[in-house]
Amino acid sequence: MVRYVLAAAVLKAFSINGHTRRLYRALGNRFGQRRRRRAGIDCYVERARFLDELCVRHGAIRDGGRVLEIGTGWVHWYSLYLRVFHRVTMTMVDVWDNRQLAAMKAMFADLKEHPAAGFDQDGEAAAIVESISSVGSFEELYDVLDLDYVIDGSGTLRDLASESFDTVFSFHVLEHVREQDTDEMIANMHRILRPGGCLIHQIGIDDHLSHYDRARESPKSYLRYSDGVWRTFFQNDVQYFNRLQMSDWLRAFRAHGFELVEHRAGSCSIDSLRIARKYDGYSKEDLACTTLTIVCRKVA
């Protein structure tokens, strides 16, 4: 509990104003890049292969298609992984620029030798990986692979053209969207998708503060707190995550006209938690969900 509360206090301190938030991002980029360069890529490869599997199984990706990644993050990992194996036009959007060239090059250099990479070392995919791991700048990368990088400070996709994408996806991003902005974002996903287009999202519904004390804190620790207590003591701006549950997300996508094709839920035990009254209307299965993967389609 001590680490959990301490992490919340530090993150709240960094959230005080624009100066402290910029300092947090600068420190995060500086030290995070070093950490990512030292860490292995096994988890990243596993997730990217899962994304590719979903895309192929549901016909969400095809040669010449236009694909949008929401929240592309430090190294464009998922977009670039898909681009290695598919001839698509990729657009990558983020709310602020936190790109890390050295970390990206190191991760794709490691991918060349990774046993689960799944490509012919003498083929086109290997050549693309080599080009990614040797570029001199992000701008060079975008030119070589025909990529678009967009900063959308609103985080709602409102400036993207209607019916301009075949597929929209994200991995562990939507939980960071302000709860009050989720309806607008989902409505814009529907607007920018072409009829028959596909959504693929993996959403982390766990308590991200619990990552600082995995040994003692439940992945759903935030279920203990009312909205007032949560906003006052734990919610922050630099690592914000909403507390929407699985049923909230499924209901929201259906409400905006999407057909749910597939969903998978990871879960944990919540038997030891005292649940706040805020969550009285949710089932135990719903509250135990820690990761939600959904595939939706815009009805043609």
N, C-alpha and C positions, 0 to 999 in steps of 0.2 A: 504493500500500500504506500510506503514512503516514496519509493521510486516513481510510482504512478502520480502521486500528488506533486512531487518535485518537478517531474517533466511537465505537468500541466502549468505549474507556476512559471517555469522558464519560458515556455511557449507563449504564455499570456504576456510576459514581460516583453518579448520580441514583437508582440502585436500592438503595442501602445500607439505607435504612429507610423507615418511613412518612412521616417529615418530608420527606426528599429526594424521595420519589415525589410527594407533594402539591405540592412546589415545582415539580417538572418539569411537572405538569399545569397549574398556575397560569400558568407561563411559556408553555407551549404554547398555552393558550387565549388569552392576551393577545396574543402575537406572531403566532400562527397565524391569528387572526381578521383581523388587518391584512393578512397575506399573501393569505388567501383573498379578501378584498375587492378586492385589487389584481389578482389573477390572473384570467385569462379562464375561461370555462366550456365551451370547445369539447370538451375531453376528457370532462367530466361529461355533456354532452349526448349525445355519441357512445355512452358506456356505457349511459346511461339508455334511449336508443332501442334499443340491442341487447337490454337486459333486457325492454323492452316487446315487442319482436319475438318473443323466446322465449316470453313469457307468452301472446301471442296464438296463435302457431303450435302450441303444445302444449295449448291450452285451459286454461291455468293461472289465468286471471283472467276473471271474469264479474261482471255487475252483481249486487250483494248478497252477493258472496263475502267471506270473511274471510281477510286476508293478514297474514303476520308477516314483518317485516324483523329480522334478527339483526345487531346492531352498527350501529345507525342513525347513529352518529357526530355530527358537529358541526351539520349543517344538515338532517338528514332528507331528503337530496337524492333518493334513489331512491324512497322511500315517497311523498313529495310529488309526484314526477314521475308515478308511476303513478296517484295520486289525481287529478291534473289530467285524465287521460284516461279514467278508469274509476270507476264508482260502487261503490266497495268500502269495507268497514270495515277500516281499517289499524291494526295494533298494531306498535309500534316498541320494540325492547328493546335495552338496553345494560348494560354491567357497572358503569359510573359515569357521572355526569352531566357531559358536556362540551359542552353545547349552546351555540351562538353565534348569537343572534338577529340581530345586525346583518349577519353574513356571510350568513345564510340569506335575509334580505330583499334584500340586494344581488344575490345570485345569481339569485333569481327575478325581480327587476326586470330583470336582463340577459336572462333567458329570454324576456321579453315581446318583445324586439327581435331575438332570435337567428334567423338565416335558416333554421336547421334545426329550429326549434321544432315546426313541423308542425301548427299549429292556426289556426283562423279567429280573427282578432283581435277579431271581434265576437261570438264564440260563448261557450259555457259554460266551455270550457277556459281561455280568456283571462280570464274573470271570476274563475276560481279562482286563476290566477296573480296577478292583481291583488290579491286578498284576502290571499294569502300574503305579497306584497311590502309590504303596508301594515299588517299586524297590530301591535298594541302589545305583545304578549307571547306566549309559547308557549302559555299556558293559553287565550288567546283563539283562537289557531290551532286547538287541539284541539277546542274547542267548535264552531267554525265548520265544520270538515271532519269531525267525528266520528272523531277519532283517539285512540288510547290510547298513552301513553308509559310504559314499565315499566323500572325498574332491577332487574336480576337480578345481584346481586353474585357469585353462584356461577358465572355464565356457562354453565350447563348446561341451562337451560330447565325445571328440575325442578318449578317451581311453576306452570307453565301447565297448563290443563285438557286432559284427553285428548280427542282427536278434535274440536278446537275451531277448526281452521284448514283452509282449502282449499289454501293455498299458503304455503310458507316459502321465503324467499330471503335471500341475502347477496351482497355484492360486496367482495372483498378483506378478509374478516373471519376466515374459518376458519383461516387460517395463523397467526392470533394466539391461537388456543385452545391451552392447555397440552396437550402431546401426551398426557399421562396422562388428560386430561378428554375427549378426542375421542370415545371410545366411548360414554360416558354422554350426551354432547350428541347424537350421531347417534341413539342409542336413543330419546331424548326427542323428537327431530324425528319419528321414526316414530310415537311414541305420540300426539303432539298433532295430527298430520295425520289428516284424515278419509279413509276408504277411497277410493282413486282420486285422492287429493291429490298435489300436485306439489312437488318441491324444485327450486330453481334456485340454483346457487352458482357464483361465479367466485372462484377461489382463487389467490392469488399464491404461487407455489412458488419464487420467486427469492430471492436473498440481499438482505434489506432494508438491510444495512449497505453493500452495494455502491452504493446510491443516493447515498451521500456522496462517491463517487469513480467516477462512471460512465465517465470517460475511461480509467481504468486497470484497474478491477476488473471481472471477469466477473460477469454476473448470477447465476452459480452458484458463486461463490467459496467458499461454505461447504462444498462437496464435498471440499475439501482437508483437512478437519479431522476427527479422531476425536471421539467424544462427550466424552471427558475434556478434551481441549484446547478444544473449543467451549464447554463449560460454564465452564471456568476463566477463559478470556480474552475470550470474545465474547458469550455469552448474557447478556441483561439482562432486567429486569422491566418497564421503562417502555416499551420497544419490542420486547417479546418476539415472536418468531415461531418456530414449530416447523420442523423440517426433514423433514417428511413429503413423500414423492414422489407422483407421479401414481398409480402402481399401489397405493400405500398407501391413498389416498383411495378409489379405485374399489373396492378389496377391502373396505374398511370399510363403505361404503354397501351393497354387496351382502350382506355378512354380517349386516346389520341388517334385511334383508328388502326392500330397495328394488330396483325394476327400473330398470336404466339405460336411458334413452330416447335420450340424445344426449350426446356429449362432444366438446369441441374443445380442442386443446392448442397453445399458443404455445411456441416453443423458441428456443434460442441454441446457438452452437457451444461445445463443452466440450473441443475437441481440445487446447488448450494447458494444461489443468488436470491436475495429478497428483491422482488420485482416492483418497481414503482407503479403507482396507480395509473400513470399515463398509458401503460401498456396492457391495461385490463382487457381490452377488446381483441387482443391478438392470441392466436393459438400458441401452444408450447412449441410446436414444430416451426412456426414462423419465427419466434423469438430466438430459437436455437440456431437459426441460419447464420453462418459467418461469411459465406461466399455464394453469390448467385451468378450463374452464367445463363444468359438468355439469348435466344435467336428469334427474331421477329421479322415479319414480312409486311411491306406496304401492299395492300390488296390492289391488284391491277384493275 
